[in-house]
Structures are given as structure tokens and as C-alpha cells.
Amino acid sequence: MVKLNENFGSLKKNYLFIEIAKRIKAYSEANPEEAKKLIRMGIGDVTLPLAPVVVEAMVKASREMCEKETFRGYEDSGAGYDFLRKAVSDYYKSFGADVPAEEIRISDGAKSDCGNIINIFGSGNTVLVTDPAYPVYVDSNIMNGNNVIFADSTEENGFAAMPDKSVKADLIYLCSPNNPTGSAYTKEQLKEWVDYALANDAVIIYDAAYEAFITEDNIPRSIYCVEGSKKCAIEICSLSKTAGFTGTRCGYTVVPFELVRKDSKGEEIRLADLWARRQGSCFNGVSYPVQRAAEAVFSPEGQKQCKENIAYYQENARIIAKAMDELKIKYTGGVNSPYIWLKCPNGMDSWAFFDMLLTKIQVVGTPGAGFGKNGDGWFRLTAFSTHELTTEAMERVKSLLA
Ligand SMILES: *Cc1c(COP(=O)(O)O)cnc(C)c1O
């Protein structure tokens, strides 16, 4: 009889977005007129279309696929075309990180790489995840039967958990700028994590999906801006938020050649070789038109157009942050991130605040409790709406809470 992976039974029910949808549906059915005014400030997906140069590149590459002379089948390596790995490497250079093209592998997005990367690690590791966190870090480890422990991100530390030297972790997940809290590590804070990882022979999985939203100079765009990181960190990034690729699918993961650990026989193993083997066996690359589209993101014109879209979202984040400032509501994020993570007023819990915004002013956000225990009492608003709706939603919030 086939045996199932019973670790799945240990996963928390994925009830956050289901519960949100359920409550919106119930409210809308009972109040059809009010429901017409709903504004969704909970979306974690981009809303602006792809940049024109990106689409042009994708169309041109699609045409190449129609001609016998230029058609492309499987890519030789599956690591990504050289043109794109070179473009990503140059992009890293533009913010001071030295990442050679050979250390970069192109993927279909950050979520799959975040989930698949644990294939290269053995069982029995102590895995440290910040709480609150993006769910894939915990879930992928639970599915593999690993022991997950948490580093608390709280109001006291500005929702930027720091290492506790009395705790010994083997694998560490960090996300900066953070989803859901919008907080971002400074270079000094990241250095502390790098030093901790090096001291413990641990490996950091660094999710940089929101690097393009960074506006402050002391917030590194990559963990490789921090000294020592190449000996302890894998970086996973994505074009989803940078360039609106959530429906196009392209990302990249860096495993530096300097990142070496000993196996049980004492033999030194390059983690990049394990990742190459894992991907070589289980992944066949990203489509050619998408890789050409991704290449265009990193062209000067692509950067200009993508930055215009990000600036649009950043303006929304400012509109939300300004409303919070006026209401004297505590929050993190909004400066280096499309997320504003706010403290529910009057000691309300996340779900009570959710219900209040939904039923009183028809504004939908995301209860922080869905991202971990430290999220309770907190709430996430996102900048991925329009200026008009964001402004309207904040006017309603102000009239409700002022
Ligand atoms: C959106 C997001 C990603 C990107 O995932 P893709 O699979 O590349 O779309 C990665 N990490 C976090 C924390 C995110 O919020």
C-alpha cells in the first residue's frame, strides 16, 4: 500500500484567504448595496500591466519561436540563458553586489525556489523562521518533517527579528523588505545575522522579492552587499514585484560558489553543485519568451519603465502612511515596501479590526494573525491599488477612527 507524506497533516489549515473570502461573501450577500463600495486593500498581487519594452521583447521572442531558423527547444543547461544571467549579474553590480552570472540560476519564481531549496539540505536541521512570515518557509519545512523554531518580530524590535545567540539554528529564513510587515534590515542588522550564521555554520535563505521597493540608502538591496554573506547565504529573488511578473513567472536564485559545507564524511561540498543537481533533475527551465522579457526588465529603458510602476505603488504607500500618521496609529513599512503593517487601534485583535473595516466602511485588508502569532493585533494594508481607491479608502478609515 502506498504510504502518504503524513507531515501534511501537521500543516496549519491555510485558512487566511479562505476565511477573508468567506467573510466578504457573507457580508456582500447580506448587504448588496454597501458591498458595491468595497475597496480591496489586502491584495498581495501587482495590478499595473507589464512595461511596454518587456512586452515587446516577449512578442519578438514569441515570433522567433514561429520560425524554423530561430525556434528554441530545451535550453542546454536549464540554468537560464546566458543573456539573462549576465543581465541579472550586471543588475547586482548596479547596487554594489558582486554576483557572477555562473552563480545565478533562473527560475519560474521565488515561491517555487523557496519551497524547493530544502531538497539540498538533510533532515533533522533546526530551522529558524521569523514570526510573522510569508507562509512557504514554514510550510515547506513542515512538509519535509523538519523542526521549525521562531524568531520573534515584534513591536519592540520594529518587526525586525534579530538573532538570539543562545539559540542554535542550522537553516535561517529571512525576508527583507519583509512581507507582511514591510520592515527592512539595515546593513548592520544583516551583518549580525551573517555573523550569527557563520558562527553556527548555518545557512541563510534570503528572500529579496521586494528589493526594488527599497528607497533608503542604509538598506541593502541584496544580502551580498554584506561582508561574509557569500560564505553563508543563498538569495532568492523574483521579477514578480520588481516588474509585475506575477502572471508571467520568472525569478532567480544565487548560490555562491564560496558557500561550502562539510558532509557527514567531512568532505567539503559546494551547495551550488547540489542546487544545480536538484534543478537539473527536477526542473527544465523557463520559457524563452519569458527570459527575453526578463532580460528587457534589466535594460535601461526597462528599468525606467518598471521604476515608474513601482513609484506608482510607492505613492499609494505614502498615502496610507500619511493617514496612519494623522491618526497616530503605529505602523511599520511603507518606506521600503508596498506593505503597511499597522497596529489595530484600541487593542482590537486582527479579525475584529477586519470585521469593523469591512462592515463599517467596506475596506478590506489582511489580518496579521494569519502570518503567525506575533501578527495578532496587527493588520496589513497593501499599496497595489489605484491612487483613487487608496485615497478613498484612507478617507473612510480617517472618518471612522478619527
Ligand atoms: C510575492 C512574494 C514572492 C514572489 O513569489 P513569486 O513566486 O516569484 O511570484 C516571494 N517572496 C515573498 C515574501 C513574496 O511576498
Ligand as a Chemical Component Dictionary entry (heavy atoms), coordinates in Angstrom:
data_LIG
# 
_chem_comp.id                   LIG 
_chem_comp.type                 NON-POLYMER 
_chem_comp.pdbx_formal_charge   0 
_chem_comp.three_letter_code    LIG 
# 
loop_
_chem_comp_atom.comp_id 
_chem_comp_atom.atom_id 
_chem_comp_atom.alt_atom_id 
_chem_comp_atom.type_symbol 
_chem_comp_atom.charge 
_chem_comp_atom.model_Cartn_x 
_chem_comp_atom.model_Cartn_y 
_chem_comp_atom.model_Cartn_z 
_chem_comp_atom.pdbx_ordinal 
LIG C1 C1 C 0 5.390 37.828 -3.783 1  
LIG C2 C2 C 0 6.474 37.189 -2.995 2  
LIG C3 C3 C 0 7.423 36.379 -3.631 3  
LIG C4 C4 C 0 7.402 36.188 -5.117 4  
LIG O1 O1 O 0 6.957 34.947 -5.456 5  
LIG P1 P1 P 0 6.915 34.526 -6.996 6  
LIG O2 O2 O 0 6.739 33.045 -6.900 7  
LIG O3 O3 O 0 8.207 34.897 -7.607 8  
LIG O4 O4 O 0 5.758 35.225 -7.618 9  
LIG C5 C5 C 0 8.437 35.825 -2.875 10 
LIG N1 N1 N 0 8.527 36.059 -1.549 11 
LIG C6 C6 C 0 7.648 36.851 -0.915 12 
LIG C7 C7 C 0 7.832 37.123 0.512  13 
LIG C8 C8 C 0 6.588 37.423 -1.628 14 
LIG O5 O5 O 0 5.701 38.186 -0.987 15 
# 
loop_
_chem_comp_bond.comp_id 
_chem_comp_bond.atom_id_1 
_chem_comp_bond.atom_id_2 
_chem_comp_bond.value_order 
_chem_comp_bond.pdbx_ordinal 
LIG C1 C2 SING 1  
LIG C2 C3 SING 2  
LIG C2 C8 DOUB 3  
LIG C3 C4 SING 4  
LIG C3 C5 DOUB 5  
LIG C4 O1 SING 6  
LIG O1 P1 SING 7  
LIG P1 O2 DOUB 8  
LIG P1 O3 SING 9  
LIG P1 O4 SING 10 
LIG C5 N1 SING 11 
LIG N1 C6 DOUB 12 
LIG C6 C7 SING 13 
LIG C6 C8 SING 14 
LIG C8 O5 SING 15 
# 
